[in-house]
Amino acid sequence: MKVTLRICTTEARLLEKKDGYLLSSFLKVRELEAEVEAEQRRGADAIKGVRKYERRVKELTYQTEEDKKNVEAEQRRGADAIKGVRKYERRVKELTYQTEEDKKNVGRLQDLVDKLQLKVKAYKRQAEEAEEQANTHLSKCRKVQHELEEAEERADIAESQVNKLRAKSRDSGKVNTYLSLVKNNQQS
């Protein structure tokens, strides 16, 4: 019986060990199941997080594409603006050059106008002087013409007197009287 008892004791110990192993295995399985469930939950949460991040990445990718398009559009507008600015700068340079040329031309024209005004003043002065000289000459001519008319009138009178005296001298033959009359007429 000792052997049986020993066997029983050994078996009981084996059973206890097995039960301990079983219990410990059972507990271990429970722990592992809990860990698996926790890992599954974490995995599901991770999958949700990944999906959430994937959606966010898609949104950001879309936003990035939109931003790229906006940046490209802004770059095009900027390039167009720069072209426009350069075009206006060229136009401003052209207008500045043209304005400077116009100023030079205006200066030249002003000098010419000033010179012409001086010439006009000189011509006016010369014309006034010429008019004064012409008036002086005209008055001299009128005076000379008046003197000429008076001289012609006196000459006519003297000629008629000479003719009268000739007629008388033929009649009377007195030449001395005739000469004295002519002298008197010339003196007056």
Secondary structure, 3 states (H helix, E strand, C coil): CHHHHHHHHHHHHHHHHHHHHHHHHHHHHHHHHHHHHHHHHHHHHHHHHHHHHHHHHHHHHHHHHHHHHHHHHHHHHHHHHHHHHHHHHHHHHHHHHHHHHHHHHHHHHHHHHHHHHHHHHHHHHHHHHHHHHHHHHHHHHHHHHHHHHHHHHHHHHHHHHHHHHHHHHHHHCCHHHHHHHHHHHHHC
